[in-house]
Amino acid sequence: MWRQVLLYFRTHSYHADNCQAKETLQNEDEEAIKAAQWLFKQPMGSERMEMGKRQMAATQETPGAAQAQHSTGNRGSNACCFCWCCCCSCSCLTVRNQEEERARRTSQELQAEGIPNCEESPAPTLEEVNAWAQSFDKLMLTPAGRNAFREFLRTEFSEENMLFWMACEELKQESNKSVIEEKARLIYEDYISILSPKEVSLDSRVREVINRNMLEPSQHTFDDAQLQIYTLMHRDSYPRFMNSAIYKDLLQSLSEKSIEA
């Protein structure tokens, strides 16, 4: 019987110790889980630095954003294409718009003072018109001849060749350095640049010469290009002009007037 009682107490003590151990382990697990959850909630080193940067950036941008919003309300939205939002007013686009407006205004002023839409000249005589058929040089020598030839080039969508040649002639007459530089820039943008709708046809050698000359523009920056376009008009457009209705009608009209007189 004592053996049964001893076995009972030993079994009861084992179960008690086992339950106490389980409870201790469970409590330890719960504490470990809580500690892990707390750790996961805290930012790591790099995350903490990034969070600090964002907070500093937000603090610095707050006054600028308010000022930009006020400026946007006064001038309208000038959001740059590189901005991720349209709530700010970017100064880069404003500066670019001001530069483009200044260049456009300067270009219009120079065009108004410089290259005319049509040269003023008296009506050509029958002798002059007959002389145009003798050589291209005689055609280009008189304003009336250039106007008639330019009218023909317009029908062939190549009027830019004459405009470029005339612009180069006017550039040669300038002596003021600042005006020369500005006109050279406009000629380049209007007739040399590949982005221009009025680009003239030039070979690579001449373009390289122009690019070098544009470092220090002068009256003779476009001499090679002007000669090439002059030769092109002489060989290509001039023969067709002599056989065109524009020239023949003008010649016939002056001949009839001469007979009547």
DOZAVO-972401 format. One record per residue (C-alpha): x, y, z. Coordinates in steps of 0.001 Angstrom, whole numbers, plus 500000, padded with zeros to 6 digits. Example, Ala and Ser with C-alpha at 12.3 -4.5 7.8 and 13.67 -1.06 7.14 Angstrom:
<pts>
512300495500507800513670498940507140
</pts>
This chain:
<pts>
500000500000500000502831502403500827504175501705497400500845502768495851500745505933497944504334506812497001503572506201493349500509508442493594502456511337495122505200510991492559502681511014489691500847514026491116504112515897491618505181515135488019501899516468486608502147519608488737505706520265487662504745519625484032501806522086484182503966524690485882506636524277483212504046524627480460502649527755482059506141529227482394506936528468478771503621529955477670504310533142479626507799533345478148506420532852474643503868535609475139506570537983476385508808537081473436505962537696471004505219541099472555508880542044472398509101540996468747505991542965467887507456546047469533510709545619467664508961545230464319507071548432464938510333550382465355512077551565462162515492550121461339518607552260460968518183553126457251514438553479457637514911555812460575517314557957458533514940558042455570512066559006457827514151561820459272514993563082455777511337563084454759510386564998457880513124567581457286512158567924453627508510568360454535509456571031457072511541572926454517509024572637451693506066573828453691506836577606453390507874577204449725504717575290448892502569577972450464504402580683448532504187578679445296500478578150445810499996581878446324502057582617443222500068580090441214496872581817442170498225585127440873499897583990437647498260580717436797499827577284436680503373577104435366504005573522436360507115572054434792506896568757432942509412567256435386507227567897438422505338564972439897502402567186440766500828570370439423500396572103442752503679574022442489504727576865440232508039576029438565510359578874437767512111576984434939509111577210432628508586580858433503512186581685432635511957579688429418508755581470428400510365584837429073513408583931426963511253582662424105509113585785424226512219587999424202513719586076421263510408586189419377510083589949419943513670590541418789513125588364415743509989590253414789511746593613415196514680592546413070512433591067410421510403594267410325513580596314409904515537593788407848514204591227405394511184592707403581508233590650402444508675592091398961511336594445397655510157597832396537510950598380392886509451600162389862507647598122387256510158596357385000510588597497381441510522595278378381514292595612378036514847594462381608512595591454381234514340590464378018517687590800379804516565588280382430516667585597379769520310586366378985521730585305382340520761584472385887523078587207387139521064589863385320517838588459386759519210588644390311520731592079389763517437594026389818514750594104392547512027593554389950513800590440388695514211589077392199510544589718392977509380587902389849511730584993390477510655584837394114507008584657393058507895581675390883509827579976393692506774580341395901504778578202393459507473575517393731507602575743397547511261576790397492510954580478398345513278579949401317516227579818398923515638583411397836514879584542401389518114583010402624520131584645399854518554588037400579519190587657404318522868586947403637523089590029401423521671592204404187523993590639406749526976591750404644525815595356404894525830595406408715528727596834410703527434596740414283528798593643416033525743592997418218523374593338415259525575591009413195525514588367415931521734588610416356521018588479412614523429585578412176521603583709414911518234584352413260519525583254409840520862580065411384517604579309413176515440580139410139517401578524407298520224576310408621518756574480411582517350571044410776514373571882413002513315574824410848510495574354408302512421576761406022515685574828406091517710575187402886519525572288401250523237572347402113525901569659402096527722568514405212530930570385404388529173573751404236527283573014407439530537572296409239531949575604408004528868577446409257529052575773412672532673576891413035531868580406411862528988580715414327531503580673417188532391584232416142529700585441413690530625587998411059529211589435407837530721586496405949529547583648408170527246582241405472529256583061402319529822579421401340526185578553401975524946581587400052527086580630397042525787577056397139522142578196397235522805580724394466524251577943392303521298575700393108518782578347392032520804579046388879521013575424387753517703574090389001515057576825389304516160579438386772515581577283383614512068576449384786511363580084385559512220581080381975509637578552380734507030579402383358503733581164382827504837583917385227507708585013383019505919584462379709502804586354380779504901589274382033506907589359378819503757589210376673502044591939378687505005594319378318505316593506374623501653594351374002501999597636375891505076598489373873503233597858370582500262599957371678502533602801372641
</pts>
